[in-house]
Amino acid sequence: MKWTLDDTYYDGGTRNDNSISIIRYAEVLLNYAEARAEQGLMNNEDWQLTIGVLRGRAGITGGLNTLPVTADPYLQANYFPEISDPVLLEVRRERAIELALEGFRFYDLVRWKKGELMELPWNGFYVPALNTPMDLNEDGDMDVSFVQAPPSTPAPGVTYINVAPTISGGVNPQQLSQGTRGEITWLENLPREWDEKHYLYPIPEADLEDNPELGQNPGWE
């Protein structure tokens, strides 16, 4: 839904335009919040004016006015074990949520020197049970159900996703991490390796030809 125009007038093929934000105010707030948190200077007023504003706009009613005091164990265990500051953890979480799919994540991880997170597998959301229709878009209608065998009488409007261990032709590449529940996993996930040199881009060859004295960044020689 990001960047799209609400007026259906623009839905036609010849008028399929999108609004592009030149200055993203949410990013400005997040930049300020991160800088204050990294310096250890963030206070309740800063929180209210940045994270509180963003969460309030999204309809969240709690945690808008005061700094968090407890570090999220999930964030620590899976992403930032070296961070114990609950404020910094929550700022990083908010940045990941607010700016999702906007091209910031890679540069955030590089800035935080957390490139190894690129190696994590791409798992999907958590499915609590098989054969249980779910309303993923919260419009009041059930729209998807995860199964290991198609139902004899499919419910209207529900898409059935087969996550059985095997399908015709061999192993099913799409399964649940705990068999009958869990995160969606894709067996064709290719292993990714992060190299220390990726924290810097290489100096372009054309620039080196113009000025060999520039030298090359480490690892790109």
C-alpha positions in Angstrom: 0.0 0.0 0.0 3.0 2.3 0.4 3.3 5.2 -2.1 -0.1 4.4 -3.8 -2.8 6.9 -4.4 -6.2 6.4 -2.8 -8.4 7.8 -5.6 -9.5 4.9 -7.8 -9.3 7.4 -10.7 -5.6 6.5 -10.9 -6.2 2.7 -11.2 -6.3 2.8 -15.0 -3.3 1.6 -17.0 -2.7 5.0 -18.5 -2.9 6.8 -15.1 -1.1 4.3 -12.9 1.0 6.8 -11.1 2.4 6.7 -7.6 3.3 9.4 -5.1 7.0 9.2 -4.1 8.0 10.9 -0.8 11.0 13.2 -1.2 11.3 13.6 2.5 9.9 10.8 4.6 9.0 12.3 8.0 8.9 9.0 9.7 12.5 8.4 8.7 13.5 11.8 10.1 11.9 10.8 13.4 13.6 7.5 13.4 17.0 9.0 12.6 16.7 11.3 15.5 15.5 8.6 17.8 18.4 6.3 16.8 21.0 9.0 17.3 19.7 9.9 20.8 19.5 6.2 21.7 23.0 5.4 20.5 24.3 8.3 22.6 22.4 7.2 25.6 20.6 10.5 25.8 17.1 9.6 24.9 14.4 10.7 27.4 10.7 10.4 27.7 10.1 13.6 25.7 12.3 12.3 22.9 10.4 9.0 22.9 7.0 10.7 22.8 8.0 12.9 19.9 9.4 10.1 17.8 8.6 6.4 18.5 5.4 7.4 20.4 4.2 9.4 17.4 4.8 6.6 14.9 3.2 4.0 17.1 0.2 6.2 17.8 -0.4 6.8 14.2 -0.5 3.0 13.7 -3.2 2.6 16.3 -1.0 1.3 19.1 -2.1 2.5 22.4 0.6 1.4 24.8 4.2 2.5 25.3 3.8 5.8 23.7 5.0 8.2 26.4 7.7 6.5 28.5 10.9 4.7 27.7 10.9 0.9 27.8 12.6 -0.6 30.8 12.8 -4.3 29.8 14.9 -5.6 26.9 13.0 -7.9 24.6 14.6 -11.4 25.0 13.6 -12.4 21.4 15.4 -9.4 19.8 18.4 -10.1 22.0 18.6 -13.8 21.3 18.0 -13.6 17.6 19.4 -10.3 16.4 21.3 -8.2 18.9 22.8 -10.3 21.7 25.4 -7.6 22.3 22.8 -5.0 23.2 21.2 -4.8 26.7 19.7 -1.3 26.3 15.9 -1.8 25.9 15.6 1.7 24.4 18.0 1.0 21.6 16.5 -2.4 20.9 13.0 -0.9 20.5 14.3 1.9 18.3 15.9 -0.7 16.0 12.7 -2.7 16.0 10.6 0.3 15.1 13.0 1.2 12.2 12.6 -2.3 10.8 8.8 -2.2 11.0 8.2 1.4 9.8 10.6 1.3 6.9 10.0 -2.2 5.7 10.3 -2.7 1.9 11.7 0.8 1.5 15.3 -0.1 0.8 16.8 0.9 4.2 17.4 -2.5 5.8 20.7 -3.4 4.1 22.2 0.0 5.0 20.9 -0.2 8.5 22.6 -3.6 9.1 25.8 -2.2 7.6 25.7 0.8 9.8 25.1 -1.4 12.9 27.9 -3.8 11.7 25.4 -6.7 11.7 26.0 -7.9 8.2 25.9 -11.5 9.4 22.1 -11.2 9.8 22.0 -11.4 6.0 22.8 -15.1 6.5 19.6 -15.9 8.3 17.1 -18.1 6.4 14.0 -16.4 4.9 11.2 -18.0 6.9 7.6 -16.9 6.8 5.2 -16.0 9.5 4.0 -18.4 12.3 1.1 -20.7 11.5 -0.5 -21.9 14.7 -2.3 -25.0 13.4 -3.2 -27.0 10.2 -6.7 -27.0 8.7 -7.6 -23.7 10.4 -8.7 -20.9 8.1 -7.1 -17.6 8.9 -8.1 -14.0 8.2 -4.7 -12.6 7.2 -5.9 -9.2 6.0 -8.3 -8.8 8.9 -11.3 -7.9 6.7 -13.6 -10.3 8.5 -13.3 -13.1 5.8 -11.2 -16.2 6.1 -8.8 -16.2 3.2 -6.1 -18.9 3.7 -5.6 -22.2 5.4 -2.5 -24.4 5.6 -3.1 -28.1 5.0 -1.4 -31.4 4.4 -4.2 -32.7 2.3 -6.9 -30.7 0.4 -10.3 -30.6 2.1 -13.2 -32.5 0.6 -15.4 -29.4 0.7 -13.2 -26.3 0.3 -14.6 -23.1 2.0 -15.5 -20.3 -0.5 -12.8 -17.7 -0.8 -10.2 -19.7 1.1 -6.8 -20.5 -0.5 -5.4 -23.8 0.7 -1.6 -24.0 1.0 -0.2 -27.5 1.0 2.6 -27.9 3.5 2.8 -31.7 3.6 6.3 -33.1 3.9 6.0 -34.8 0.5 4.1 -34.0 -2.6 4.0 -35.6 -6.0 7.5 -35.4 -7.4 9.3 -35.5 -4.1 9.9 -33.3 -1.0 7.6 -30.4 -0.6 9.8 -27.3 -0.6 7.3 -25.3 1.5 6.7 -26.7 5.0 6.1 -25.7 8.6 9.1 -25.7 10.9 7.4 -28.0 13.5 5.4 -30.2 11.1 1.8 -29.3 12.0 2.6 -25.7 13.1 5.4 -23.2 13.1 7.1 -20.8 10.8 6.8 -21.3 7.0 10.1 -22.6 5.7 11.4 -22.9 2.1 13.8 -25.8 1.5 15.2 -24.2 -1.6 16.7 -21.4 0.6 20.2 -21.0 -0.7 22.9 -20.5 1.9 24.2 -16.9 2.0 27.6 -15.9 3.3 28.5 -12.4 4.5 32.0 -11.3 4.0 33.7 -8.5 5.9 34.5 -6.7 2.7 30.8 -6.1 2.1 30.8 -3.3 4.7 32.4 -1.2 2.0 31.7 -1.0 -1.8 34.7 -1.4 -4.1 36.2 1.7 -5.7 35.0 1.6 -9.3 37.6 0.5 -11.9 37.1 3.7 -13.9 38.0 5.8 -10.9 41.1 3.8 -10.2 42.2 4.2 -13.9 41.7 8.0 -13.5 43.6 8.0 -10.2 45.5 4.9 -9.2 46.6 6.6 -6.0 43.0 6.1 -4.6 43.8 2.5 -3.7 41.1 -0.2 -3.3 38.9 -0.9 -0.3 40.0 -3.9 1.9 39.0 -7.2 0.4 38.3 -5.8 -3.1 42.0 -5.8 -4.2 
